Amino acid sequence: MDDLIKQRIKEWASPPYDNETRKEIQSLVDINNEKELIDRFYLDLEFGTGGLRGVLGAGTNRMNIYNIRKVTQGLANYIIRKNGQSKGVVISRDSRIKSDLFAQTTASVLVANGIKVYFYKEIHPTPCVSFAINELKAVAGVMVTASHNPKEYNGYKVFWEDGAQVTPPNDTGIIEEVKKIVSLDQVKSMDFKETETSELFEYIDDKLDPIYYEKTLSLSIHPEVIPSSGVKICFSPLHGVGYKIIPEMLKRYGFKDVILVKEQAIPDGTFPTAPFPNPELEEAMQLGIEYSKKAGADVFIATDPDGDRIGAALKEKDGSYLLLNGNQIASLLVYYVLSELKNTGKLPHKPFMVSTIVTSKMLIDIADDLDIEAFETLTGFKWIGLKTKEQEALGKTFIFGCEESHGYNAAKWIRDKDAVNAACLFSELTAFYKSKGMSVAEVLDMLYIKYGYYKESQLSVYMKGKEGGEKIQNIMSTLRTDTPKKIGRYHVIIKKDVKLDEVYDIQTGKITGKLGLPQSNVIILELSENAKVIARPSGTEPKIKFYFTTYGKADKTNLEEIKSRVDNEHLELMNTFLDILGIEQ
């Protein structure tokens, strides 16, 4: 154990740290748990370009009030530097362990620095922060959440005055200020009870919620089909913030038959029925699917704990339920929103949509088919927000944004993914197609016949700790400098290196162009037969993500045959690629 770690352990086991924190550290010292102590203190929990996220606990490498205070002081200094203190900061949080405490701590530091605070008294979805920033003309926003991570985690997302999560130059500016805070002596703070009584502090639920409801309702394209559709919806908030707001919005949309998964309809940061509260995962969706089977629901929709992502499962003809991946949900939403806005004459002036480089190419196919401009940008909704801002400055109108990881938004007054409007629109498209005599599963097959069958999957490989971080770096280095020329049956045609901004032709060995994207540690391998592999280390968790695509053109007579063949090829591609990298499965 090096001297710096020993020094940090001694500091955290002494005043001014509180008794609970000191006891937590001292207990690890007493049992000589050197591995845990090193992990807690070998580095500072990094405030990255999107904020902070980590395991709860005492230590420099953990989520706790002391790291929240330091980060918030850095944020406060940047806001003051930009003369934004009177504009204010919006603060909300989810249902996670200590989210209330962290949100209150954030408010107390900001108010102590003379910065106006707009505070949601009740837990609210992440998109409500983006909405409130735009509605109140605030300078920034903070959402205390770790999204769909397990209960051991919490986090801190920072938004800027456009309502999107911070992007350059503001993200790097905030990071610079945060790094300057090396001691608690540099932090201004106050008791939350004192904060609440300050003229700089304001609760905003009653003022903003009615406006948010009204604007979300205005996104409905075919409200006339809902009352008579007889659509039955099963919904779960997965113990998170969606427990109240989404049933209320579905009611306002006109849905009368909404079944709540009772065991998951109470906010609870321990996630007792869904240890991994991620609507991308079958295990998190299983209880809701069982509910749906009993009720005969047309669709089951779940939202993640902070209410910015949705998962969905569709009832099929035999009574079973098809659990959709993020690309399938995106394709259905994009097709419905774009085609029906066009069919009803509701398309705005110069409409455009934005997706990401890891999201299905089918979305681009749909947009091209409907003659609507589409853009791809980096993974993460903050980049969708930035691209939206750029295009709106050119006089264009945003109509939809989405990403593979179950994030969707149809509202131009929000610069983040929004599970509330996504859940409402997915329910509406279910009603619309039912009124046409079609199930949503049949619509999905129709899209495969029209645009081709895309088999897409994402695999996350966790590599924890210092050793895991080094393994992830080695994998990316291998793909960058020793790129395979063949992966099973597929030839590697093009390598796109987002970090180096290079398009590299594998066959000729020459750089053929630039990507023109912000720098990011991402490698894209375009393969023969329209297949694709993408590698991207996570920016918020100790894992590396791989994205796989295989493709086949089908018609009405051979769709099931093509699905089966492409699915098998997909599995082969995944296994071969992982074998090449030496990753155990």
Secondary structure, 3 states (H helix, E strand, C coil): CCHHHHHHHHHHCCCCCCHHHHHHHHHHHHCCCHHHHHHHHCCCCCCCCCEEEEEECCCCCCECHHHHHHHHHHHHHHHHHCCCCCCCEEEEECCCCCHHHHHHHHHHHHHHCCCCEEECCCCCCHHHHHHHHHHHCCCEEEEECCCCCCCCEEEEEEEECCCCECCCCHHHHHHHHHHHCCCHHHCCCCCHHHHHCCCCEEECHHHHHHHHHHHHHCCCCCHHHCCCCCCEEEEECCCCCHHHHHHHHHHHHCCCEEEECHHHCCCCCCCCCCCCCCCCCHHHHHHHHHHHHHHCCCEEEEECCCCCEEEEEEECCCCCEEECCHHHHHHHHHHHHHHHHHHCCCCCCCEEEEEECCCCCHHHHHHHHCCCEEEEECCCHHHHHHHHHHHHCCCCEEEEEEECCCEEECCCCCCCCCHHHHHHHHHHHHHHHHHCCCCHHHHHHHHHHHHCEEEEEEEEEECCHHHHHHHHHHHHHHHHHCCCCEECCEEEEEEEECCCCEEEECCCCEEEECCCCCCCCCEEEEEHHHCEEEEEECCCCCEEEEEEEEEECCCCCCHHHHHHHHHHHHHHHHHHHHHHHCCCC
